[in-house]
């Protein structure tokens, strides 16, 4: 593994340990960044074998230096200073958590923190997702999300919220935030069809979702999330063409979809169905499974997909669900019906929703309203899509220009 890879692999464990020591995420992240800079400045021959341990010790010393004016705090942070040889396992969280990232996700899901902020905080801290990409996922300006995370970190620090893993009896009150974190993390990764921005994010969420089915095997929404991720991953090979351009789901070559992955998802959904409690992740997985059936049936049952979105909209209303429903409705009843459904969504709620602008541009083009279509697609481009999606939008704009 390269040095950059070892640093990235160490990040969640080191930041979690530092946060546990100083009860301050900002200090933990700043200390880690300083330690990384110090590591990169070392000659290759002097770089440590235990990168995680070296980063932890160095970051902790940098944090102690940063708070030296506060004698009591500095003394607290400085006690029990560890050496590199002591760092084989830098976190001593108890079983049954076999993975550091999942442990920290549970820790960030503290009920004292607002639900949406828990998710953003976990994705930013644990997975290192860029602030701009997170803001796009939450449909808010980057500055707004930054302020929310800053307030959440201050609350953690001032209230003395620890980063301990809760006892198992407290898991139910945090499991929804954990699921939401993984779900949104995968949504962020999924938009990057070519995997050039966060190459490790999708497989990491997939692994954690599978791990969660072992830790909480009797929660149907846990199984639903794992199925949802598997179904989306089954299409990975078909999502981008040879030129790096995104291929919309309805135009993908089903021959490239992975049968074994689809079968695993179907089995997870059957397990969830036997538990008798439905939820939004299971419904979302059912939508993806309906798409997957095109491989065997040769057609997509768009009416069934619209009906599933109708159910989803009753339990999880919001602009993202409404936009997806409008796209499916256009396949059933035509572009005009889909556009009417898009335009019925509150404009303020979709101002930063790239998918809404992109879908609207596509439907406007189908209706021959080329000028409006181009304006909508330019707006989608301005919202900073990943490279494969940007290439697709530019391709659509070129087609509109040629048809004008």
N, C-alpha and C positions, 0 to 999 in steps of 0.2 A: 504494500500500500504506500502511496506517495505521502510526503510530509503533510500536504494540504488535506489529504484524505484522513490521516491520523488526527489532525487537529479538529476536523469537522466531526469525526467519530467521538472525540473526547468532549466536545463542547457541551452536550446536554448533561453528562455526568459531572463535569467540572463546575458548570454554572449552578447545577442543583446543589452540589456540596458547598459552594461558596455562599449561595443564598441561605442554606441552612445554618451557616456560621454567622453571617452578618445580618440576616433578616432584612436584606435590602437588595432588590433585584438590580437596581441601577448600579450599585457598588459591585455586585457580582459580575454584571456584564462588562463594566468598565475595567474591572480587575482582570477579567479574562482577556479582553482586547489588549491591555497593556502586556500581559504575559505572552500573548501570541506575537506581538511586535518584538519583544525581547528574544523569543525563540527564533524568529526569522532572522534576527540580527546576528545570531551565533554562526561561526564557521561550521560548515557541514560536519567536520571531524569532531566538533565539540557538542553536537546535538545529542540529547539524552535518548536512551533506549525506551524509557518509560515516559512517553510524551504527556499522557494524562496526568501522571504524578508530578512531573516537572511543572506543568502549567498550573496545577492547583497550588503547589507550594509558592511559586513565583507570584501568582495572582493574589494569594493571601497576603504575602509580604507587601505587595503594592497597595492593597487595601488598607493594611495597617498604617503604612506611610501616609495614605490619603486622609485618614481620620486621626492622625497623631495629635491634633489639637484637642481632641476629645479624649482625655486620658483614660477614663473608665471604659469607653468603647474600644479604644486601641488595646487596652489590657485584655479585654474579653476576647478580641479577635486574635491576639498574639499567643494566648495560652495554648498549650499542647501543640506547638508548631511541629509539623511532620516533615520528615526527610523524604527524599525520592525513594529510598528503599522501602519505606513504609506504605507506599502508594499502590501496591498491587491491586487493591480493591478500595477505591477512594470513597465509596459510599457504603454505609452499613445499614441500609434499610432492611427491615425484616422480610422474610418470606411471607406470602407466596408470590411476591412480585419478582419475576425473573428478568425484567427489563427496565433499564433506568428511565427511558423516555416515558413509558407508561406510568411509572411511579411519579414522575414529576407532573404529568398531566393530571393525575389524581390529586396531587398537592395543589396545583393551580386551580382546581375546581372547588376551592373553598367557598362555602355558601355565603360568606360575608362579601364576596366580590360579585358585582353584577354579572348575570349570565353571559351576555354578549362579550363583556370585557374578559371574562375567564377564558373564553375561546381564543380571542385575539392574543391575549397574554401568553397562553400556552403555545400557540403556533409561532409567535415571534420569539419567545424565549427558548423553546425546546427544539423547534425545527428550523429556526433562523429564517423564516419566510420574510421576504422584503416588505417593508411597511407599505410601499405603493401597491403591491399585489394584495396584501391584506385589506387595504382600504377599498380596492376594487371589489373584493369578495363581500365586504360589508356595505357596499354602495354608498360610501361616504368619502368626503375629501380626505386626503392623507393627513392634513393638519388636524382635522377633527379626531381621527383615530389616535394620532400621537398624543393629543391632550387627554383622551380617555385612558390610554395606557399609563400616562404619567400620573394621573390621579389614582389609578389602581395600585401602582407601585408605591405611591406615597401612603396609601391606606394600609398596605401590607407592612410597610416599615413602621408607621406610627401606631398601628394597632397591635404590633408584635405578632402578626399572624405567622405561625411556623410553617416550615416546609416538610413536616412529618407526614408520612402516609397514615391515613385514618385506619382505625380498626375496621375489620370486615363488616361489622354491624352498621357502620356509617357509610358504607359504599352506596347503598340505594339513593341517598340524598345527593350524591355526586355523579352517579353513573350517567345521568342525562347530559351534564356538562362535558364529561369525557367523550360520550358518543358524538355530541355536537362538535367537539374539537376535531375528532378524527374525520367526521363527515365534511366539515368545511375544509380541513386540510386536504382531503382528497379532491374536493371541488376545485381548490386552487391548483393542485397538481394536474387535474384533468384538463384544465383550459390550456395547459402547455403540452399540446399533443406530441410535439417533437422531443419533449423532455430536455430542453436546453437551459432552462432557467433554474429549476429545482429538480435535477435528475434523480435524486435519492428520495424525494418526498413521496411520490406515489408508491414505490415498493415498501417504504417504511410504514406508511399508513396501512397498506395491505397486510403487512406482517403484524402490526399492532392490532388490527381488527381481528385477524385470525387468532391471535393470542388471547384477545378478550373473550372469544367464544369458548376458550378452554377455562378461563377464570370465572366467567359468568355464563355457564351453558344453558341456564333455564330462563334467560331473558330474551324474548322474541325480537326485541328491537336490536339487541346486540347481534343476533343471527341475521336480522334484516340488513344491518349495515355491512356485515361481512359479505353477504350475498350481493348487495349493491356494488361494492368495490370489485368483487370478482367479475360481475357481468360487464362493468365498464372496462376492466382490464382485459377481458376476452377480446375486445375490439382493438387493442393497442396497435397491432400490426397493420390495421386497415385505415388508421386515422390520418396519415400523412402520405402524400404521393412522393414519387422519386425526386421531385424538385423541392421538397420541403413545404408543400402547400397543404393546408388542412383540407380534409375531405368531410363534408357534412355526413351525419349518420345515415340519412336516407339514401346517400349515393355511394356508400362504402361497399366494397367487394366482400360479400358474406363468406366467400371461400377462404378469406384470411382470418375469419373469426375462430377462436380456439374452442373446440367442442368440449374438451376436458374441463376447461375453466367454467364454461356455461353449465356443465353437469354438476360441478361442485356447488355452484350458486343455487341451482335448482334443489339440490339436496338440503342446503341450508334453509331455503325457504319452506321446504316441506317440514323440517324440524320446527321452524317458527310457527307454522300453521297449526301444528299439533298442540301448541301451548295455549291456543285459543284467545290470544290478545293481540289485536292489530295496532299498528302505529304508522307514522309517516315514513319511516325508513323501509318498512315492509312494503308499503304502497309504492314508494319510489322504486324499490327493487322489482316489483311486479310490472311497472312501466318498462324498465330495462329488459325484463324477461320477455315481455310482449314484442319489443324490438328484436330480441334474439331469435324469436320464432320465425322471423323472415327467412332465416337460413334454411329451415326445413319446409316452410309453407310457400315460399316464393313471393309473399306479399306481407305488408304491414297492416295490422288491424288498427287503423287510426281511430275508429270510433271507440274501440275499447280503451285506447290510450287517453282520449278525451274524457271518457267516463272516469278513468282512474285519476286523472288530474282534477276532475270535479270533486272527487272524494278528498284528495289531498288538500285542495283549496279550503275545505271546510275545517280541517284540523291544523293546517299550517298555511294560513293565508299570507300572501306577500307578493311583491312584484316579480320575483324570480319564478314562482309557480304560475302566476298569471301569464307571464310571458311565454313559458313553455307550453301552457295550455293553448294560447293563441296560435302558436306555431303548429301544434297538432290539429287545431280546428281548421286552419287554412288547408291542411291536407285532406280534410273531410269535406268541407263546404266551400272551398275556394279562397283565393287570396283576399277578396273583399271582406269576407267574414273574419278572416284572421286579422286583417288590418283594423277592422272595427273593434275587435277584442283588444288589440294592442293599444289603440287610442283611448279605450275606456279606462285604462290604468292611470292612476294619478301621476301626472307628469313629474312632479317633484320627487316622487319615490323612485323614478327610473332615470333621473338626470345623469347619474353615474353608472348606470347599468348598460354595459357594453352590449350584452346580448339583446336587449330591447332595441337599441338603435340599429344593430346589425339585422335583426329579424324584420324590423320595419323597412329598412332599405331594400331587403330582398323582396318583400311583398309589394312595395311601391314599384319596383322595377317590373315585377310580373304584371302589374296593372298599367304599365306604360307611362308611369309618372316619373320619368327618368331624372329630371332635375331634383325633385324631392328625394328620390332614392339615393342619388349621389351625395346629397347633403347629409343624409342619415348615416351613410357608410363612412363619410369623412369624420363625422362625430364619433363613430365607433373607433376609428383609427386613432383619433386624438386621445382616447381613453387608455392608450398604451397596451394593446393586446400582445400576447406572446408572438414570436416570429412566425409560426405556421399559420396562426389566425390572421396576422397582419398581411401575410402573403395572399391568403384567400380573399381578404377584403380588397386588396389592391387589384387582384385578378377580376373581381366583380366590378370594380370601378372602371377598369379597362374595357370590360365587355359593355358596360353602359355607355361609355364614351364612343365605342365603335358602332353601337346601335343608334346613337342619337342622330 
